[in-house]
């Protein structure tokens, strides 16, 4: 028996319920999932901080700017379903490796050939969608190693990889200023390649994965109304987070006449707030239940988005509101995925893809609607107001399902809270 086999057996034993979080699961895989997710998210939103520079060079309209930064989000949403299916068919590690190779090859091609048109930016956006689809790989890669009572923390740590959007906001405008925005695509390949090597070396698929089923069997989960509820809930929390991550650089440059570099700093601060609290959202949900946590999240998010929609011209106040709403939505991201494995533990791969699809659609709506609202009304505020309404709809949905979920899931004996 190899050392690797011994390690897998040891981790299989330690993954049983009752142990501490750090003695459970497989830490190298958790770290690998985080690193993969982190760098993938960095490039997924790359067009957002570059948008003010690209739009100036290519003379894009506000609607075109909104669509450009929204396409990676929509492509990632669709590809998350594909990845969710592949995770349960060929395993999360292999699925993640394939996605990373596609992104590295696509960005290398964009850098070598150059991007000089609006259509070209949309093509790059589709390639970046493969990076966004990493969500449907990294989370089940980590989740399958951990028992029910540690799902919130495990999914929160792996999911904290969305902090990669901070790197995009901080460094993409600086690199574009120094080398040109086309060069940023090539420079991004360097850290992606390093993380790919670490991922291959560190990540392991958990033992005893669910038996492969037909594609039709996976999609049968859509017959359960809970799947649709989760897609809505994540469409608000993650959709709001990634939609704002992609759009805030444009908002700050248009509304406060900032340079792209300074707008990147402000965006990075907001994204960092949302990324930092994600594991805390999962941990709090482990203690008080995901439903209670999300009730707080949707209430606060709705109030804050309404305040943002009023269109303050005071920069410190606007920045404070965005910091608050991003932190709130990031907290909610961790809470949603404390609940998903409890309800769909045997279908976690496909459900991660479907729920991630809902989040991507929410992000596509927010990013594109802000640009469209700007073009039609001269201000993006209407997009924020409608998204506040979606948060209230999600809050109402929680009220509808919470009693049934607590009475029928049957996870109380595992130590997990609903």
Secondary structure, 3 states (H helix, E strand, C coil): CCHHHHHHHHHHHHCCCCCCHHHCCCHHHHHHHHHHHHHHHHHHCHHHHHHHHHHHHHCCCHHHHHHHHHHHHHHHHHHHHHHHHHHHHHCHHHHHHHHHHHHHHHHHHHHHHCCCCHHHHHHHHHHHHHHHCCHHHHHHHHHCCCCHHHHHHHHHHHHHHHHHHHHHHHHHHHHHHHHCHHHHHHHHHHHHHHHHHHHHHHCCCCCCCCCCCCHHHHHHHHHCHHHHHHHHHHHHHHHHHHHHHHHHHHHHHHHHCCCHHHHHHHHHHHHHHHHHCHHHHHHHHHHHCHHHHHHHHHHHHHHHHHHHHCCCCCHHHHHHHHHHHHHHHHHHHHHHHHHHHHHCHHHHHHHHHHHHHHHHHHHHHHHHHHHHHHHHHCCCHHHHHHHHHHHHHHHHHHHHHHHHHHHHCCCHHHCCCC
